[in-house]
Amino acid sequence: MKHQGDPPSLNLFNAVLKSAFRDLEWEEYGVTINGRKMNNFGFADDVGLISENGDKLQTMVNEQIEF
């Protein structure tokens, strides 16, 4: 029996989360770091959103909620 927090559960959660973020089409949002556009980062079951300004960040939050 698998439990929450087991490695397979965490891997499945991360895979689904990455897939959802790819579908959001946020290419114009985020900041450039080392030549790569970054708009989110994750650690375990936490996600941080990154944007150039508060208005774009609010749009990202709204789109994520609607998704």
MIDOSE-1310 file (N, C-alpha, C; in nm, 2 decimals, decimal comma, always signed):
residues 67
mkhq	+0,08/-0,12/+0,00/+0,00/+0,00/+0,00/+0,09/+0,12/+0,00; +0,06/+0,22/-0,09/+0,14/+0,34/-0,10/+0,07/+0,45/-0,01; +0,16/+0,53/+0,04/+0,11/+0,64/+0,13/+0,16/+0,77/+0,07; +0,09/+0,88/+0,11/+0,12/+1,01/+0,07/+0,27/+1,04/+0,12
gdpp	+0,35/+1,09/+0,03/+0,49/+1,12/+0,07/+0,58/+1,02/+0,02; +0,53/+0,90/-0,02/+0,62/+0,80/-0,07/+0,68/+0,85/-0,20; +0,80/+0,80/-0,24/+0,86/+0,85/-0,37/+0,77/+0,84/-0,49; +0,70/+0,73/-0,51/+0,61/+0,73/-0,63/+0,51/+0,84/-0,63
slnl	+0,45/+0,86/-0,51/+0,35/+0,97/-0,50/+0,41/+1,11/-0,54; +0,53/+1,14/-0,49/+0,59/+1,26/-0,51/+0,63/+1,28/-0,66; +0,67/+1,17/-0,72/+0,71/+1,17/-0,86/+0,59/+1,19/-0,95; +0,48/+1,13/-0,92/+0,35/+1,14/-0,99/+0,30/+1,29/-0,98
fnav	+0,30/+1,34/-0,86/+0,26/+1,48/-0,83/+0,34/+1,58/-0,92; +0,48/+1,56/-0,92/+0,56/+1,65/-0,99/+0,54/+1,64/-1,14; +0,52/+1,52/-1,19/+0,49/+1,50/-1,33/+0,37/+1,57/-1,38; +0,26/+1,56/-1,30/+0,13/+1,62/-1,33/+0,15/+1,77/-1,33
lksa	+0,22/+1,82/-1,22/+0,24/+1,96/-1,21/+0,32/+2,02/-1,32; +0,42/+1,96/-1,37/+0,50/+2,00/-1,48/+0,42/+2,01/-1,61; +0,34/+1,90/-1,63/+0,25/+1,90/-1,74/+0,16/+2,02/-1,75; +0,10/+2,05/-1,63/+0,00/+2,16/-1,62/+0,07/+2,29/-1,65
frdl	+0,19/+2,31/-1,60/+0,26/+2,44/-1,62/+0,30/+2,45/-1,77; +0,33/+2,34/-1,84/+0,36/+2,35/-1,98/+0,24/+2,39/-2,06; +0,12/+2,35/-2,02/+0,00/+2,38/-2,09/-0,05/+2,53/-2,07; +0,01/+2,60/-1,98/-0,04/+2,73/-1,95/+0,01/+2,84/-2,05
ewee	+0,11/+2,81/-2,13/+0,16/+2,90/-2,23/+0,20/+3,04/-2,17; +0,29/+3,04/-2,08/+0,34/+3,16/-2,02/+0,47/+3,21/-2,07; +0,50/+3,19/-2,20/+0,62/+3,23/-2,26/+0,66/+3,38/-2,24; +0,56/+3,46/-2,24/+0,58/+3,61/-2,22/+0,60/+3,65/-2,08
ygvt	+0,58/+3,56/-1,98/+0,59/+3,59/-1,84/+0,72/+3,54/-1,79; +0,76/+3,60/-1,68/+0,88/+3,55/-1,61/+1,00/+3,65/-1,63; +1,12/+3,60/-1,59/+1,24/+3,68/-1,59/+1,35/+3,59/-1,66; +1,44/+3,66/-1,72/+1,55/+3,58/-1,79/+1,67/+3,56/-1,69
ingr	+1,70/+3,44/-1,67/+1,81/+3,40/-1,58/+1,91/+3,31/-1,67; +2,03/+3,36/-1,68/+2,13/+3,28/-1,76/+2,08/+3,25/-1,90; +2,01/+3,34/-1,96/+1,97/+3,33/-2,10/+1,84/+3,24/-2,11; +1,78/+3,20/-2,00/+1,66/+3,12/-2,01/+1,55/+3,19/-1,94
kmnn	+1,43/+3,19/-2,00/+1,31/+3,25/-1,94/+1,26/+3,16/-1,83; +1,25/+3,21/-1,71/+1,19/+3,13/-1,60/+1,07/+3,20/-1,55; +0,96/+3,13/-1,53/+0,84/+3,19/-1,47/+0,78/+3,11/-1,35; +0,85/+3,00/-1,32/+0,80/+2,93/-1,20/+0,92/+2,84/-1,15
fgfa	+0,92/+2,80/-1,03/+1,01/+2,71/-0,97/+0,94/+2,63/-0,87; +0,98/+2,51/-0,85/+0,92/+2,42/-0,75/+1,02/+2,35/-0,66; +0,97/+2,33/-0,54/+1,05/+2,25/-0,45/+0,95/+2,16/-0,37; +0,96/+2,03/-0,38/+0,87/+1,94/-0,32/+0,73/+1,97/-0,36
ddvg	+0,64/+2,00/-0,27/+0,50/+2,03/-0,32/+0,47/+2,18/-0,32; +0,58/+2,27/-0,32/+0,56/+2,41/-0,33/+0,59/+2,46/-0,46; +0,53/+2,57/-0,51/+0,55/+2,63/-0,64/+0,57/+2,78/-0,62; +0,67/+2,84/-0,67/+0,68/+2,98/-0,67/+0,67/+3,04/-0,81
lise	+0,60/+3,15/-0,83/+0,59/+3,21/-0,96/+0,68/+3,33/-0,96; +0,74/+3,36/-1,08/+0,83/+3,47/-1,10/+0,78/+3,56/-1,21; +0,78/+3,69/-1,20/+0,74/+3,78/-1,30/+0,81/+3,91/-1,29; +0,81/+3,99/-1,40/+0,87/+4,12/-1,40/+0,80/+4,22/-1,31
ngdk	+0,67/+4,21/-1,30/+0,59/+4,31/-1,22/+0,46/+4,24/-1,16; +0,40/+4,31/-1,07/+0,29/+4,26/-1,00/+0,17/+4,23/-1,09; +0,15/+4,31/-1,20/+0,03/+4,29/-1,28/+0,04/+4,16/-1,36; +0,16/+4,13/-1,41/+0,18/+4,00/-1,48/+0,17/+3,88/-1,38
lqtm	+0,22/+3,90/-1,26/+0,22/+3,80/-1,16/+0,07/+3,77/-1,13; -0,01/+3,87/-1,11/-0,15/+3,85/-1,08/-0,22/+3,78/-1,20; -0,19/+3,81/-1,32/-0,24/+3,74/-1,44/-0,21/+3,59/-1,43; -0,08/+3,56/-1,40/-0,04/+3,42/-1,39/-0,12/+3,35/-1,28
vneq	-0,14/+3,41/-1,16/-0,21/+3,35/-1,06/-0,35/+3,32/-1,10; -0,42/+3,42/-1,17/-0,55/+3,40/-1,21/-0,56/+3,29/-1,32; -0,47/+3,28/-1,41/-0,47/+3,18/-1,51/-0,45/+3,04/-1,45; -0,37/+3,03/-1,35/-0,34/+2,91/-1,28/-0,47/+2,86/-1,20
ief	-0,54/+2,95/-1,14/-0,66/+2,92/-1,07/-0,77/+2,87/-1,17; -0,78/+2,93/-1,29/-0,88/+2,90/-1,39/-0,85/+2,76/-1,45; -0,72/+2,73/-1,46/-0,68/+2,60/-1,52/-0,73/+2,49/-1,44
